Amino acid sequence: MAKVQIVAERCKSCGYCIKFCPKQVLAIGDKVNSKGYEYVVPVHPDDCIGCAICGRMCPDGAIEVFK
């Protein structure tokens, strides 16, 4: 089973990870990091297939995927 982990302090809420996730695992959450951005959270973590497209698309290196 794959696990997606978001480093909240790096996330700028650009939405690339959300747009490119084939399983719609991620969404912008309602909590704010210290920079004032609502960061991305896994809303359907059990649907993650471990493709790591989200991590490759993230311009800020805020996502890690573990298998």
C-alpha positions in Angstrom: 0.0 0.0 0.0 1.3 3.4 -0.9 1.4 6.5 1.3 1.6 10.1 0.2 3.1 12.6 2.7 2.8 16.4 2.4 5.4 18.7 3.9 2.9 21.4 4.8 5.5 24.2 5.2 6.7 23.8 1.6 3.3 23.7 0.0 2.1 26.8 -1.8 -1.3 25.4 -2.8 -0.5 25.6 -6.5 -2.7 22.6 -7.2 -0.5 20.8 -9.7 -0.5 17.6 -7.6 -4.3 17.7 -7.4 -4.7 18.2 -11.1 -2.4 15.4 -12.2 -3.3 12.7 -9.6 -5.0 10.0 -11.6 -7.0 8.8 -8.5 -7.9 12.2 -7.0 -6.2 11.4 -3.7 -5.3 15.0 -2.8 -7.2 18.2 -2.2 -6.5 21.6 -0.7 -7.1 21.5 3.0 -8.6 24.1 5.3 -5.5 24.6 7.6 -2.9 27.2 6.9 0.9 26.9 7.1 3.2 29.6 8.5 3.5 31.2 5.0 -0.3 31.7 4.9 -1.1 29.0 2.3 -3.8 26.4 2.7 -1.8 23.3 2.1 -2.7 20.1 0.3 -3.8 17.1 2.2 -4.6 13.5 1.2 -8.4 13.2 1.3 -8.5 9.7 -0.2 -5.2 8.1 1.0 -6.4 4.5 0.5 -6.9 5.2 -3.3 -3.2 6.1 -3.7 -1.5 3.7 -6.2 2.0 5.0 -5.6 2.6 6.4 -9.0 4.3 9.5 -7.5 3.2 11.8 -10.3 2.1 14.3 -7.5 5.7 14.4 -6.2 7.2 14.9 -9.6 4.8 17.7 -10.5 5.3 19.6 -7.2 7.6 22.6 -7.9 8.4 23.0 -4.2 9.3 19.4 -3.4 6.5 19.2 -0.8 5.4 15.7 -1.6 6.9 12.3 -0.8 5.3 9.0 -1.8 6.2 5.8 0.0 5.4 2.3 -1.2 
